[in-house]
């Protein structure tokens, strides 16, 4: 897929007078957005060599224009983690990225791009048959982030499949409240889906739920909200979704972490619209399976794989398992080209993930956890995520993180707890331990000021600093 093909995918000629992005005092029509994007694409193509990538650092409506501009330019867009300036420059050099793009301006990082041919954006494209469009770094919740290379075909196939599954939006009635990070796969994919469907994006200055944000969502009549379970928990502390927070909301798109149907009902008692529960991973271009709540899919599942995507389960030896728990194996055109610096993957090669799940006779998928999140304790196979979810339901607890003290079987765990601002600490440890099953699993309960999360709200599964 070329830049021209991306233009067709995003339907750039449709409804040029229709609003595309709302950002504070700035409103861009689709015609204005694509005019600016084409102008910036020419500048990018003339400035950034074809054997290099360009990073994105802008925000708001400018970030949307910049994303489209890079896709149209034929250059590969890299979403760089930015923990420190030194680390950012190191990753920029490894990614062969000399320029940072913000509001159409290309600022040099001051680095010399890697000379390793395996870091070249054209590495392996003759094998996969499609140019690289995007380099995304994994969230790194349990290990060092890896650079995930996504081809133009990967991106196009994934957003097209999601477009076929997610219930229709009305360009004349719907507004998408954008609280996500556009440099993450989830946010990036929602930007493309909104442009494909000609639905306005309402950009928000900050992602934390607050009274000004609630007023903004209400003022613009936001009807569609993509977010993660962690964000819903933050909303539930102060608001009721669908009532005093986004009262016009009719569709919730939920990804970035597991949540049970019971927990979802507790978090959204005032919301009576439709919910889409989505499972995915960066290596499969954001989405793998989608379940519209209220469908025939079983409770707590993530529904069926996307059109064109195949999911099955395998054991530790790679054998297909039927009827039991196994590692999720994903095959399809959305599966990535490979990691930066690694050999390119042959098209059609299955991806065996570290996620665990079960599948019913009709193909509905239930994600049960991750290998890194499973603990063997006294003959029980315990999901750390499930324990954390139960603890998070304890009155006064805002979040929880369970970490095993050792990798050996039967090792006890430390439980780190973040409290709500008005939490009553009297009897807290007793209340928390009562929510943990099996008994004896937790050796100590440690209260921390804040649990570290990734940009999408996923817990970083490492011992909190200072704890």
N, C-alpha and C positions, 0 to 999 in steps of 0.2 A: 504494500500500500504506500503510495506517495503522498506528498502534501496535498495534492489536488484531490486524492481519494478521501483524505481526512475532511476536506472541505465538503465533499458530498455527504460523508457520514454525518456531519454536524448540520447538514441542510442549510448551508449559509445563505442560499438565495430565498429561503422561505420567510415571508412576513417581515420585511426589513424595518417596518415601523413598530413592530411589536417590542415591548420592553424585554430586555434580556437580563440586565443586572441592575439592582438597586443597592446603592452604597452611600448611606448618609444623604448628603445633598446632591449626589451624582446619580443620574439615571442614564443608562446606555440602552439604546434600541439595538436590535440585532444588526441592523445596517451599520450603525456606528461602531459596534463591537468588531464586526468582521472587517470593516474598512481599516480600523486601527491595527487589527491583527495582521492583515496583509501587508500594511506598511512596515510594521515591525519585522515581519517575516523576511522581507527584502533586506532590511538592515542586518538581521541575524545571519542570513545566508552570505552577505557580503563581508561580514566581520569575523565570523566563527568558521575556521577551516572545517572541511567535511570530515576530517579524521579526528575531530574533537567534539566534546559535548558542551552544553550550556546549562548552568544551574538556575534555579528559580528561588528568589528570596522575597518577592513582593507580597502584598496582601490585598484584600478587598477586590474591587473591580479590576484593578490593574493586574492582579495575579491571574484573573480569568483571561484577560486579553493576552497576557504573556504566555499562558499555557497554549492557547489556540495558535499564537504566533509561532511558537517553536514547532508545534506539530505541522504547521503549514510550511515551515522553512525547510523541512527535510533533515534538520539536525536532531540529535537525540537529546532529550531533556533529562537531566539528572537531579534528583531530589536529595540534597546533601543533608545529613545530620549535622547539627552545629553546636556540639557540646562546648567547645572552646574555639577561639580563632585559630590556634595552632592545629588542633585536630581537624578543623574544617579545611584548612589549607592542605593538610596531609591527604585527606580523602579527595579533595579536588584534584590534586596532582595524580593520584592513583586512578581517578576517573577520567583522566585526560580532559580536564575542564579548567580552562584559563579564565572564563568569564562568568560573572554573576549577573543575572538579568533581573531588573527591578523597574517596573513602570516603563519598559521599553529601553532603558539605559543599560548598557553593557559595561560593568565595572570589572577590571582585572583583579584576580586573586593574588597576582604576583608570584605564581608558581610555574615551574617547568613541568609540562605534562610527562607522564610516565612513557618511557620508550619501549616498555614491554608490549609486544604485538598482541598479547592476550587481553590487554586493556583497551584495545582499539575498538570503537563502536562498530566497525565493519567486520570484526572477527566472527567468522562462521556464518555470515549471512548467505553465502552461497549454499550452505547446508540447509538452513531453515527456509530459504526462499523468500525472506521478507526482511527489510532493514530494521535495525533497532530503533524504537521510538522512545523508550523510557528506561532509565536506570534508577531503581528504587532500592533503598537500603532497608532491610528488615528491621523490626522494632528492637530486636536484641534484648528481649525480656529475660532470657536465660543465658545468653552467650553473646559473643562479638557480632555486631550487625554484619550481614553479608549483602553485597551488591547484586540485586536481582535484575537481570536483563530481560526486558519485555520487547518483543517485536511489534511492528505496526499491526501485523495480523493478530497477535495475541490480544492487543488492546481492542481492535475493531470487533473481533469475534466475541469477546467478553461483554462489551457494552451492548452489542446487538442482541446477545442471548438474554441479558438482564432486561432489555427493552421488551422482549417477547413475553416475559414472565410476570413482571410487575404490572399490576393493574393500571389501566390508562389514567393519564392526567389530562386536565382540560386547560389549554393555554389561556383561555379567557377567564377562568375562575381560580386556578391554582397558583400558589406562590410557594417556592421552596425556601425554608429558613436554613441558611447555610451556617452551621456552627462548627463545621469540621475544619481540619487543616488540609489545604489543597495540595500540600507536598506529601501527603500520605495517600496510599492506594485507594482507600475508601473515599476520601474527599475528592481526589482526582476523578474517580469514576462517577461520582455524583455530579460533578461539573459537566462532564461529557453527556450524561444522561439527560440533564436538564436542558442542555443546548439541543440535543437530538429531539426532545419533545417540545421545544419552544416554550418552556415554562420559566418565568422569571426567577432569578436567584436573588434572595435578599441576603446580602453580606452583613455579618455582625462583627462588631469591633472586638468582642471578647467572647470566649466560649462558656464561661461560667454563668450559670443561671442567676439572674439578679432582677431587681424591680425594673431598672431601665430596659433590660433585654425583654422582659415580659411585656412591657408597654410597646416596645418596637414590634414584636411579633403580632401583638393585637392590632396595632395601628395599620400594619400592612396586610392583615388578614392571612397570615401564614397557614397554609393547609397541609403542607408536607414537611416532615421533619426527619432527616436522617441523623441518627445518633448511636451511642453505645450504651450498654446497661449501666456503666459507671455514671454516665451523665444523667440517666433517669433517676439514679439514687440521689444525686445532687439536687435535682429538681424536686424530688419528693420531700426533701428536708424543709422546703419553704413554700412550695406551691402544689397545685393539683393540675396535672397535665390535662389539657382539654377544657379547663375551667378558668382559673386565673393565670394560667400559662398556656399560650397559644389556644385561645378558646375556639378559633375557627378550624382547628386541626382535624383533618379527616384521614390522614395516612401517616403511620409511623414506620420508618425503615430502620430496623435494629440489627446491627452487626458489631463485630469487634469484641465478642465475648459471649459465653453461654449464659442463658437465663431460663429458668423453668417457667412454665405457664403460670404456676401459683405465685411465684415471685413477681412476674410481670403484672398480674392482676393486682397485687398489693401495691405496686409502685404506680399504677395508673388507674385508680378507682374511678376517676372522673372522665376518663377518655373512652368514648364509645365508637370511635372510628375503626378503620382497618389497620392491622399490623402485619408487616412482612418481616419474618425472622430469617436472617441470612447468615450463611456460613461461608467463609472463604479464607484465603491466604495469599500473601503477596506473590508467591511463586506461581499461582494460578490466576494472576491478574485480578485480584480482589475477590471475586465471587465464584463459588462452586455450586451452592445449592440455595434455594429460596423456598420458604414456606409461607404462603398467605394464611394468617390466622383465621380460623373458621373453615379451612379446607378439610378434606378428608384425611389429611396426614395425622398420624397419632400425636398425642400430647407430648410436649418437650422435644419433638423432632425438629429438624431444619428442612424437612420436606424432600423433594426430588432434586436430583442434579439438574443443572441448567441444560437446555437443548445443546446437543453436540458434546457434552461432557459426560464421561463415564466414571463412576465411583464404585470400587469394590473394596473388600477388606482382606488383608493378608496377615499371616502370623509372622513370628520372628524370622522364619526361614524363607519368607516370600511366598508361601503357599496360600491360595485363596481359602478363606474361612467362610463357612455358611452357618448362620444361626447363632453365632457367638460374637464376642468382642474381638476386634482386630484393628490393625493400623489402616488408616484410610489411604487408598491408592487412587490417584486422580490421573485420568488420561483425557486429552482433548486439545483443541486448537488454542485454548487459552493458557496452556502450560508453558512456562517461561523458556527462554533460549538457554539459560544456564547462569551460573554465578560469575561475576566479574573475576577474570583471571583463571577460571576453570575451562576445560574443553566444552565446546558448544554441545548441546543435547540434540540427538537425532529427533526430528519431528515424529510424534506418536509415541515417544518413550514415556512409559508411565512414571509418575512421581509418587514415591512412597513417603508419606508425611510422618510426622511424629504425633499426629492426632489419633485418638482412639475412638472407635464408634461401633455401633450396631446398625443393621439394616433389616427391615422387615421383608415379608414375602412380596410386597408390592414395590420395593425399591426405596422406601422412605428411609432417610438417614437420621440417626440420632448420634450426636457427638457426645461421648462420655468423658473425655478429658484428653490430656497429653501425657506422653511418657514421662516428661520432666515433672509432671504434676501428680503422678501416682506414687503412693507410698504403701509398701507392704508392712503391715503391722499385726502381729499375733494372728497370722492366718487370714487376715482381712486385706483386701485390696482397696485402699482408701483413696478417694479423689480429694486432693487438697482444695480444688476449686469448690467442690460440693460442701466441704467443711467451712470454707471461708464464706460461702453464701449463707449458710445457716447462722454463723456468728454475726454476719452483717445485719441479720434480722433482729438481733438483740437490741432492746431499747437503749439508745444512747451511743450505739456503735455505728460509725460512718463507713468503716471498711476493715478488712482483715487480711492478713498474709500468713500462711502456714508454711514453715520450712523445716525439713527434717534435719536433725543435728548431725546425721551421718548417712552414708549411702547404704549401710548394712541393713538387713532386714530386722524389724522390730525396734529400730531406733526411734526414740521419742522425738517430739517436735517442739519448736518454739513458735508461739502464736503472737504475731505483732498486730496490735489493734489501734486504729485511729478512731478517736472519739468525736462525736458531734459537739458543737460549741456549748450546748446546754446540758451535756451529759451528767448524770448523777453517778459519781464514782463509788458511792457506797454499795458494797456487795458486788462490784463489777466483775471481779475475777470469778466469783461463784456463779453469776449469771452466764458468763461466757463459757465456762467449762461445762455447764449443764447443757449447752447447745452442741457440744462436741461428741460425736460418735465415731469410733468406739471410745469408751472410757480409758483413761491412762495414756491416750495418744499424745496429749500436750504436757510437756515438762514444765514450761513456764509461759506466763502471759506477760507480754511487754507492751506498755502503752507508749506510742510514738506520736510526735506532733503531726506528722503527715506521712502517708505511704507514697513511695515513688511510683509514678506511672509513666507510660509512654505518651506520645502525642494524642493517641486515640483513647486514653483512659485505661489501657491494660496495665495490670500490676507488673512491676519489674520484680522478678522472682529472685531477688538477692537481699541479703540482710541489710535493713535500713542503716544508713550512716549514723553513727553515734549510738546505735542500739546494742 
